[in-house]
Amino acid sequence: YPVNTAEDKALYQKYAAKANAEPKVVFGGRLGTYAYYDMHNVIGSALNAYEHHVAALLAD
């Protein structure tokens, strides 16, 4: 689970910067968004990621 300490937030910012350097990789879920999700939120997030990110990558 994400822990909102200053140290963890700083570490997440480093990971997010590295993730932004990978345009053909979609990071999702708790790790990719640094957020807590219940199962219904996970499903919605995955569908949204596909519609807005993955589908475009597959079309290339």
PDB file of N, CA, C and O in Angstrom:
ATOM      1  N   TYR A   1       0.828  -1.180   0.000  1.00  0.00           N
ATOM      2  CA  TYR A   1       0.000   0.000   0.000  1.00  0.00           C
ATOM      3  C   TYR A   1       0.874   1.245   0.000  1.00  0.00           C
ATOM      4  O   TYR A   1       1.960   1.236   0.579  1.00  0.00           O
ATOM      5  N   PRO A   2       0.421   2.306  -0.634  1.00  0.00           N
ATOM      6  CA  PRO A   2       1.183   3.550  -0.596  1.00  0.00           C
ATOM      7  C   PRO A   2       1.240   4.104   0.822  1.00  0.00           C
ATOM      8  O   PRO A   2       0.255   4.067   1.559  1.00  0.00           O
ATOM      9  N   VAL A   3       2.383   4.606   1.181  1.00  0.00           N
ATOM     10  CA  VAL A   3       2.572   5.243   2.478  1.00  0.00           C
ATOM     11  C   VAL A   3       2.935   6.693   2.194  1.00  0.00           C
ATOM     12  O   VAL A   3       3.902   6.963   1.482  1.00  0.00           O
ATOM     13  N   ASN A   4       2.176   7.618   2.739  1.00  0.00           N
ATOM     14  CA  ASN A   4       2.378   9.027   2.414  1.00  0.00           C
ATOM     15  C   ASN A   4       3.375   9.712   3.336  1.00  0.00           C
ATOM     16  O   ASN A   4       3.044  10.689   4.007  1.00  0.00           O
ATOM     17  N   THR A   5       4.594   9.196   3.363  1.00  0.00           N
ATOM     18  CA  THR A   5       5.657   9.870   4.093  1.00  0.00           C
ATOM     19  C   THR A   5       6.439  10.721   3.096  1.00  0.00           C
ATOM     20  O   THR A   5       6.363  10.494   1.889  1.00  0.00           O
ATOM     21  N   ALA A   6       7.170  11.674   3.587  1.00  0.00           N
ATOM     22  CA  ALA A   6       7.972  12.531   2.712  1.00  0.00           C
ATOM     23  C   ALA A   6       8.988  11.703   1.927  1.00  0.00           C
ATOM     24  O   ALA A   6       9.222  11.954   0.744  1.00  0.00           O
ATOM     25  N   GLU A   7       9.582  10.729   2.583  1.00  0.00           N
ATOM     26  CA  GLU A   7      10.576   9.874   1.925  1.00  0.00           C
ATOM     27  C   GLU A   7       9.942   9.061   0.793  1.00  0.00           C
ATOM     28  O   GLU A   7      10.505   8.971  -0.298  1.00  0.00           O
ATOM     29  N   ASP A   8       8.788   8.479   1.048  1.00  0.00           N
ATOM     30  CA  ASP A   8       8.114   7.685   0.020  1.00  0.00           C
ATOM     31  C   ASP A   8       7.631   8.549  -1.137  1.00  0.00           C
ATOM     32  O   ASP A   8       7.701   8.126  -2.291  1.00  0.00           O
ATOM     33  N   LYS A   9       7.141   9.754  -0.848  1.00  0.00           N
ATOM     34  CA  LYS A   9       6.706  10.661  -1.910  1.00  0.00           C
ATOM     35  C   LYS A   9       7.885  11.054  -2.794  1.00  0.00           C
ATOM     36  O   LYS A   9       7.749  11.125  -4.015  1.00  0.00           O
ATOM     37  N   ALA A  10       9.037  11.309  -2.185  1.00  0.00           N
ATOM     38  CA  ALA A  10      10.233  11.658  -2.958  1.00  0.00           C
ATOM     39  C   ALA A  10      10.668  10.489  -3.831  1.00  0.00           C
ATOM     40  O   ALA A  10      11.057  10.686  -4.982  1.00  0.00           O
ATOM     41  N   LEU A  11      10.607   9.288  -3.298  1.00  0.00           N
ATOM     42  CA  LEU A  11      10.964   8.104  -4.069  1.00  0.00           C
ATOM     43  C   LEU A  11       9.990   7.911  -5.225  1.00  0.00           C
ATOM     44  O   LEU A  11      10.402   7.583  -6.337  1.00  0.00           O
ATOM     45  N   TYR A  12       8.700   8.112  -4.967  1.00  0.00           N
ATOM     46  CA  TYR A  12       7.711   7.992  -6.036  1.00  0.00           C
ATOM     47  C   TYR A  12       7.996   8.999  -7.149  1.00  0.00           C
ATOM     48  O   TYR A  12       7.867   8.662  -8.326  1.00  0.00           O
ATOM     49  N   GLN A  13       8.374  10.209  -6.804  1.00  0.00           N
ATOM     50  CA  GLN A  13       8.677  11.219  -7.828  1.00  0.00           C
ATOM     51  C   GLN A  13       9.832  10.763  -8.720  1.00  0.00           C
ATOM     52  O   GLN A  13       9.826  11.025  -9.922  1.00  0.00           O
ATOM     53  N   LYS A  14      10.812  10.090  -8.142  1.00  0.00           N
ATOM     54  CA  LYS A  14      11.922   9.556  -8.945  1.00  0.00           C
ATOM     55  C   LYS A  14      11.424   8.473  -9.891  1.00  0.00           C
ATOM     56  O   LYS A  14      11.793   8.451 -11.065  1.00  0.00           O
ATOM     57  N   TYR A  15      10.585   7.576  -9.381  1.00  0.00           N
ATOM     58  CA  TYR A  15      10.020   6.524 -10.234  1.00  0.00           C
ATOM     59  C   TYR A  15       9.148   7.129 -11.334  1.00  0.00           C
ATOM     60  O   TYR A  15       9.198   6.682 -12.480  1.00  0.00           O
ATOM     61  N   ALA A  16       8.356   8.133 -10.993  1.00  0.00           N
ATOM     62  CA  ALA A  16       7.476   8.766 -11.983  1.00  0.00           C
ATOM     63  C   ALA A  16       8.292   9.412 -13.091  1.00  0.00           C
ATOM     64  O   ALA A  16       7.904   9.352 -14.257  1.00  0.00           O
ATOM     65  N   ALA A  17       9.414  10.026 -12.747  1.00  0.00           N
ATOM     66  CA  ALA A  17      10.275  10.630 -13.766  1.00  0.00           C
ATOM     67  C   ALA A  17      10.829   9.558 -14.699  1.00  0.00           C
ATOM     68  O   ALA A  17      10.881   9.760 -15.912  1.00  0.00           O
ATOM     69  N   LYS A  18      11.237   8.434 -14.149  1.00  0.00           N
ATOM     70  CA  LYS A  18      11.729   7.332 -14.989  1.00  0.00           C
ATOM     71  C   LYS A  18      10.601   6.771 -15.854  1.00  0.00           C
ATOM     72  O   LYS A  18      10.820   6.433 -17.018  1.00  0.00           O
ATOM     73  N   ALA A  19       9.409   6.672 -15.297  1.00  0.00           N
ATOM     74  CA  ALA A  19       8.269   6.153 -16.054  1.00  0.00           C
ATOM     75  C   ALA A  19       7.936   7.066 -17.226  1.00  0.00           C
ATOM     76  O   ALA A  19       7.589   6.586 -18.305  1.00  0.00           O
ATOM     77  N   ASN A  20       8.035   8.360 -17.028  1.00  0.00           N
ATOM     78  CA  ASN A  20       7.753   9.310 -18.107  1.00  0.00           C
ATOM     79  C   ASN A  20       8.743   9.183 -19.252  1.00  0.00           C
ATOM     80  O   ASN A  20       8.451   9.600 -20.373  1.00  0.00           O
ATOM     81  N   ALA A  21       9.896   8.618 -18.988  1.00  0.00           N
ATOM     82  CA  ALA A  21      10.911   8.418 -20.026  1.00  0.00           C
ATOM     83  C   ALA A  21      10.645   7.158 -20.844  1.00  0.00           C
ATOM     84  O   ALA A  21      11.392   6.861 -21.776  1.00  0.00           O
ATOM     85  N   GLU A  22       9.603   6.422 -20.512  1.00  0.00           N
ATOM     86  CA  GLU A  22       9.245   5.179 -21.213  1.00  0.00           C
ATOM     87  C   GLU A  22       7.876   5.345 -21.874  1.00  0.00           C
ATOM     88  O   GLU A  22       6.874   4.883 -21.327  1.00  0.00           O
ATOM     89  N   PRO A  23       7.812   5.994 -23.036  1.00  0.00           N
ATOM     90  CA  PRO A  23       6.515   6.311 -23.635  1.00  0.00           C
ATOM     91  C   PRO A  23       5.707   5.102 -24.097  1.00  0.00           C
ATOM     92  O   PRO A  23       4.496   5.216 -24.288  1.00  0.00           O
ATOM     93  N   LYS A  24       6.339   3.962 -24.278  1.00  0.00           N
ATOM     94  CA  LYS A  24       5.606   2.780 -24.745  1.00  0.00           C
ATOM     95  C   LYS A  24       5.316   1.792 -23.627  1.00  0.00           C
ATOM     96  O   LYS A  24       4.976   0.637 -23.883  1.00  0.00           O
ATOM     97  N   VAL A  25       5.450   2.248 -22.382  1.00  0.00           N
ATOM     98  CA  VAL A  25       5.144   1.413 -21.222  1.00  0.00           C
ATOM     99  C   VAL A  25       4.043   2.111 -20.431  1.00  0.00           C
ATOM    100  O   VAL A  25       4.116   3.313 -20.176  1.00  0.00           O
ATOM    101  N   VAL A  26       3.025   1.348 -20.046  1.00  0.00           N
ATOM    102  CA  VAL A  26       1.931   1.899 -19.252  1.00  0.00           C
ATOM    103  C   VAL A  26       2.067   1.358 -17.835  1.00  0.00           C
ATOM    104  O   VAL A  26       1.990   0.149 -17.616  1.00  0.00           O
ATOM    105  N   PHE A  27       2.265   2.242 -16.889  1.00  0.00           N
ATOM    106  CA  PHE A  27       2.369   1.864 -15.486  1.00  0.00           C
ATOM    107  C   PHE A  27       1.012   2.108 -14.837  1.00  0.00           C
ATOM    108  O   PHE A  27       0.458   3.201 -14.947  1.00  0.00           O
ATOM    109  N   GLY A  28       0.482   1.106 -14.170  1.00  0.00           N
ATOM    110  CA  GLY A  28      -0.839   1.262 -13.577  1.00  0.00           C
ATOM    111  C   GLY A  28      -0.938   0.586 -12.237  1.00  0.00           C
ATOM    112  O   GLY A  28       0.046   0.074 -11.703  1.00  0.00           O
ATOM    113  N   GLY A  29      -2.130   0.591 -11.704  1.00  0.00           N
ATOM    114  CA  GLY A  29      -2.369  -0.018 -10.407  1.00  0.00           C
ATOM    115  C   GLY A  29      -1.762   0.789  -9.279  1.00  0.00           C
ATOM    116  O   GLY A  29      -1.408   1.955  -9.451  1.00  0.00           O
ATOM    117  N   ARG A  30      -1.648   0.166  -8.143  1.00  0.00           N
ATOM    118  CA  ARG A  30      -1.112   0.857  -6.967  1.00  0.00           C
ATOM    119  C   ARG A  30       0.309   1.333  -7.185  1.00  0.00           C
ATOM    120  O   ARG A  30       0.675   2.438  -6.784  1.00  0.00           O
ATOM    121  N   LEU A  31       1.106   0.492  -7.822  1.00  0.00           N
ATOM    122  CA  LEU A  31       2.501   0.860  -8.048  1.00  0.00           C
ATOM    123  C   LEU A  31       2.612   2.028  -9.018  1.00  0.00           C
ATOM    124  O   LEU A  31       3.350   2.982  -8.772  1.00  0.00           O
ATOM    125  N   GLY A  32       1.882   1.949 -10.111  1.00  0.00           N
ATOM    126  CA  GLY A  32       2.007   2.964 -11.151  1.00  0.00           C
ATOM    127  C   GLY A  32       1.414   4.310 -10.806  1.00  0.00           C
ATOM    128  O   GLY A  32       1.859   5.335 -11.323  1.00  0.00           O
ATOM    129  N   THR A  33       0.414   4.326  -9.938  1.00  0.00           N
ATOM    130  CA  THR A  33      -0.240   5.589  -9.600  1.00  0.00           C
ATOM    131  C   THR A  33       0.009   6.030  -8.167  1.00  0.00           C
ATOM    132  O   THR A  33      -0.402   7.123  -7.777  1.00  0.00           O
ATOM    133  N   TYR A  34       0.667   5.208  -7.389  1.00  0.00           N
ATOM    134  CA  TYR A  34       0.929   5.475  -5.971  1.00  0.00           C
ATOM    135  C   TYR A  34      -0.365   5.855  -5.257  1.00  0.00           C
ATOM    136  O   TYR A  34      -0.453   6.890  -4.596  1.00  0.00           O
ATOM    137  N   ALA A  35      -1.364   4.988  -5.409  1.00  0.00           N
ATOM    138  CA  ALA A  35      -2.668   5.230  -4.795  1.00  0.00           C
ATOM    139  C   ALA A  35      -3.260   3.905  -4.330  1.00  0.00           C
ATOM    140  O   ALA A  35      -2.956   2.849  -4.884  1.00  0.00           O
ATOM    141  N   TYR A  36      -4.111   3.974  -3.305  1.00  0.00           N
ATOM    142  CA  TYR A  36      -4.819   2.788  -2.838  1.00  0.00           C
ATOM    143  C   TYR A  36      -6.039   2.589  -3.721  1.00  0.00           C
ATOM    144  O   TYR A  36      -6.726   3.554  -4.056  1.00  0.00           O
ATOM    145  N   TYR A  37      -6.316   1.348  -4.102  1.00  0.00           N
ATOM    146  CA  TYR A  37      -7.487   1.030  -4.906  1.00  0.00           C
ATOM    147  C   TYR A  37      -8.264  -0.121  -4.282  1.00  0.00           C
ATOM    148  O   TYR A  37      -7.678  -1.116  -3.854  1.00  0.00           O
ATOM    149  N   ASP A  38      -9.584   0.019  -4.233  1.00  0.00           N
ATOM    150  CA  ASP A  38     -10.455  -1.123  -3.987  1.00  0.00           C
ATOM    151  C   ASP A  38     -10.627  -1.829  -5.322  1.00  0.00           C
ATOM    152  O   ASP A  38     -10.310  -1.261  -6.367  1.00  0.00           O
ATOM    153  N   MET A  39     -11.125  -3.064  -5.302  1.00  0.00           N
ATOM    154  CA  MET A  39     -11.191  -3.864  -6.527  1.00  0.00           C
ATOM    155  C   MET A  39     -12.012  -3.187  -7.623  1.00  0.00           C
ATOM    156  O   MET A  39     -11.610  -3.214  -8.786  1.00  0.00           O
ATOM    157  N   HIS A  40     -13.138  -2.588  -7.287  1.00  0.00           N
ATOM    158  CA  HIS A  40     -13.939  -1.947  -8.338  1.00  0.00           C
ATOM    159  C   HIS A  40     -13.195  -0.770  -8.963  1.00  0.00           C
ATOM    160  O   HIS A  40     -13.387  -0.474 -10.142  1.00  0.00           O
ATOM    161  N   ASN A  41     -12.355  -0.101  -8.190  1.00  0.00           N
ATOM    162  CA  ASN A  41     -11.545   0.983  -8.736  1.00  0.00           C
ATOM    163  C   ASN A  41     -10.443   0.451  -9.637  1.00  0.00           C
ATOM    164  O   ASN A  41     -10.095   1.081 -10.636  1.00  0.00           O
ATOM    165  N   VAL A  42      -9.894  -0.705  -9.289  1.00  0.00           N
ATOM    166  CA  VAL A  42      -8.838  -1.316 -10.103  1.00  0.00           C
ATOM    167  C   VAL A  42      -9.375  -1.641 -11.494  1.00  0.00           C
ATOM    168  O   VAL A  42      -8.714  -1.376 -12.498  1.00  0.00           O
ATOM    169  N   ILE A  43     -10.563  -2.209 -11.547  1.00  0.00           N
ATOM    170  CA  ILE A  43     -11.157  -2.576 -12.837  1.00  0.00           C
ATOM    171  C   ILE A  43     -11.402  -1.332 -13.680  1.00  0.00           C
ATOM    172  O   ILE A  43     -11.072  -1.311 -14.865  1.00  0.00           O
ATOM    173  N   GLY A  44     -11.972  -0.309 -13.085  1.00  0.00           N
ATOM    174  CA  GLY A  44     -12.213   0.939 -13.810  1.00  0.00           C
ATOM    175  C   GLY A  44     -10.929   1.584 -14.283  1.00  0.00           C
ATOM    176  O   GLY A  44     -10.861   2.094 -15.401  1.00  0.00           O
ATOM    177  N   SER A  45      -9.916   1.564 -13.444  1.00  0.00           N
ATOM    178  CA  SER A  45      -8.625   2.139 -13.806  1.00  0.00           C
ATOM    179  C   SER A  45      -7.979   1.380 -14.958  1.00  0.00           C
ATOM    180  O   SER A  45      -7.394   1.986 -15.856  1.00  0.00           O
ATOM    181  N   ALA A  46      -8.086   0.060 -14.934  1.00  0.00           N
ATOM    182  CA  ALA A  46      -7.510  -0.754 -16.008  1.00  0.00           C
ATOM    183  C   ALA A  46      -8.223  -0.501 -17.333  1.00  0.00           C
ATOM    184  O   ALA A  46      -7.574  -0.385 -18.373  1.00  0.00           O
ATOM    185  N   LEU A  47      -9.544  -0.414 -17.306  1.00  0.00           N
ATOM    186  CA  LEU A  47     -10.292  -0.128 -18.530  1.00  0.00           C
ATOM    187  C   LEU A  47      -9.958   1.260 -19.070  1.00  0.00           C
ATOM    188  O   LEU A  47      -9.809   1.445 -20.278  1.00  0.00           O
ATOM    189  N   ASN A  48      -9.843   2.213 -18.185  1.00  0.00           N
ATOM    190  CA  ASN A  48      -9.482   3.571 -18.579  1.00  0.00           C
ATOM    191  C   ASN A  48      -8.076   3.615 -19.176  1.00  0.00           C
ATOM    192  O   ASN A  48      -7.853   4.283 -20.186  1.00  0.00           O
ATOM    193  N   ALA A  49      -7.139   2.915 -18.564  1.00  0.00           N
ATOM    194  CA  ALA A  49      -5.767   2.872 -19.083  1.00  0.00           C
ATOM    195  C   ALA A  49      -5.739   2.257 -20.467  1.00  0.00           C
ATOM    196  O   ALA A  49      -5.014   2.730 -21.343  1.00  0.00           O
ATOM    197  N   TYR A  50      -6.515   1.214 -20.672  1.00  0.00           N
ATOM    198  CA  TYR A  50      -6.557   0.601 -21.998  1.00  0.00           C
ATOM    199  C   TYR A  50      -7.104   1.589 -23.022  1.00  0.00           C
ATOM    200  O   TYR A  50      -6.505   1.790 -24.079  1.00  0.00           O
ATOM    201  N   GLU A  51      -8.227   2.199 -22.713  1.00  0.00           N
ATOM    202  CA  GLU A  51      -8.868   3.114 -23.659  1.00  0.00           C
ATOM    203  C   GLU A  51      -7.995   4.314 -24.000  1.00  0.00           C
ATOM    204  O   GLU A  51      -7.966   4.752 -25.150  1.00  0.00           O
ATOM    205  N   HIS A  52      -7.288   4.847 -23.018  1.00  0.00           N
ATOM    206  CA  HIS A  52      -6.546   6.091 -23.228  1.00  0.00           C
ATOM    207  C   HIS A  52      -5.058   5.912 -23.509  1.00  0.00           C
ATOM    208  O   HIS A  52      -4.410   6.850 -23.973  1.00  0.00           O
ATOM    209  N   HIS A  53      -4.503   4.740 -23.242  1.00  0.00           N
ATOM    210  CA  HIS A  53      -3.059   4.567 -23.417  1.00  0.00           C
ATOM    211  C   HIS A  53      -2.712   3.342 -24.254  1.00  0.00           C
ATOM    212  O   HIS A  53      -2.013   3.455 -25.261  1.00  0.00           O
ATOM    213  N   VAL A  54      -3.189   2.191 -23.848  1.00  0.00           N
ATOM    214  CA  VAL A  54      -2.792   0.937 -24.495  1.00  0.00           C
ATOM    215  C   VAL A  54      -3.316   0.857 -25.924  1.00  0.00           C
ATOM    216  O   VAL A  54      -2.572   0.479 -26.829  1.00  0.00           O
ATOM    217  N   ALA A  55      -4.566   1.201 -26.140  1.00  0.00           N
ATOM    218  CA  ALA A  55      -5.144   1.116 -27.484  1.00  0.00           C
ATOM    219  C   ALA A  55      -4.336   1.944 -28.478  1.00  0.00           C
ATOM    220  O   ALA A  55      -4.115   1.509 -29.608  1.00  0.00           O
ATOM    221  N   ALA A  56      -3.899   3.118 -28.073  1.00  0.00           N
ATOM    222  CA  ALA A  56      -3.095   3.969 -28.956  1.00  0.00           C
ATOM    223  C   ALA A  56      -1.739   3.335 -29.249  1.00  0.00           C
ATOM    224  O   ALA A  56      -1.240   3.431 -30.370  1.00  0.00           O
ATOM    225  N   LEU A  57      -1.145   2.694 -28.261  1.00  0.00           N
ATOM    226  CA  LEU A  57       0.148   2.033 -28.474  1.00  0.00           C
ATOM    227  C   LEU A  57       0.007   0.856 -29.427  1.00  0.00           C
ATOM    228  O   LEU A  57       0.891   0.614 -30.248  1.00  0.00           O
ATOM    229  N   LEU A  58      -1.090   0.126 -29.324  1.00  0.00           N
ATOM    230  CA  LEU A  58      -1.306  -1.026 -30.196  1.00  0.00           C
ATOM    231  C   LEU A  58      -1.602  -0.596 -31.628  1.00  0.00           C
ATOM    232  O   LEU A  58      -1.343  -1.346 -32.569  1.00  0.00           O
ATOM    233  N   ALA A  59      -2.136   0.595 -31.794  1.00  0.00           N
ATOM    234  CA  ALA A  59      -2.467   1.093 -33.131  1.00  0.00           C
ATOM    235  C   ALA A  59      -1.224   1.528 -33.901  1.00  0.00           C
ATOM    236  O   ALA A  59      -1.249   1.606 -35.130  1.00  0.00           O
ATOM    237  N   ASP A  60      -0.147   1.808 -33.190  1.00  0.00           N
ATOM    238  CA  ASP A  60       1.097   2.278 -33.844  1.00  0.00           C
ATOM    239  C   ASP A  60       1.800   1.202 -34.594  1.00  0.00           C
ATOM    240  O   ASP A  60       2.849   1.448 -35.188  1.00  0.00           O
TER     241      ASP A  60
END
